[in-house]
Amino acid sequence: MAVMTRKRRRMMEETAESPITILPKEVMIEILSRVDSSNTLQLRCVCNLWNSLVLDPQFAKNHIKKSCTEITVLLVKVWKYIKIFKSTFHHPELLRNAAARWDKLTNAAARWDNLGDREKNRMMKEVAKLDSLFEIAWYAKGRFRTLREDMQILEDRLKCLKIFLKIYRKSATSSSS
């Protein structure tokens, strides 16, 4: 077991106090406000100083403003995807009887050599329609995945903001009593 000297103890005490003496509270709040963390509970768990800074009204104001901006950006992005889906699937002529057309094409493909040029051209047009339907479905699948991910991020951000507001409101009412 090592014996702690006065000099070493003094250095440790100075180091422990240094954040308070070096940086003003407002600067520390501004720095914490810029940390990319949607979950303020993570910041509160670092140390007592950070916990008190996270519960400060200025930090709360900064955090709520930043969260609202991020949530608005996500909502605009999600709304854009929803509008794209509406316009993409507003083509009933492409979706109508796709299965019946596919059956016709597979039956006709079996007797391809016996078909005339006119029938072959009609079949090629049907294949093009089905191909465009497939492309729309493929495009939509990717957009749905992106939309689902963005919606999950949006939901997580809203939950974190709700938790933060509950904690802040609780600390504000307990400190005013």
HELIX and SHEET records of a PDB file:
HELIX    1   1 ARG A    6  ILE A   22  1                                  17    
HELIX    2   2 LYS A   25  ARG A   34  1                                  10    
HELIX    3   3 THR A   40  ARG A   44  1                                   5    
HELIX    4   4 ASN A   48  VAL A   54  1                                   7    
HELIX    5   5 PRO A   57  THR A   88  1                                  32    
HELIX    6   6 PRO A   92  LEU A   95  1                                   4    
HELIX    7   7 ALA A   98  ALA A  110  1                                  13    
HELIX    8   8 TRP A  112  ASN A  114  5                                   3    
HELIX    9   9 ASP A  117  SER A  176  1                                  60    
END                                                                             
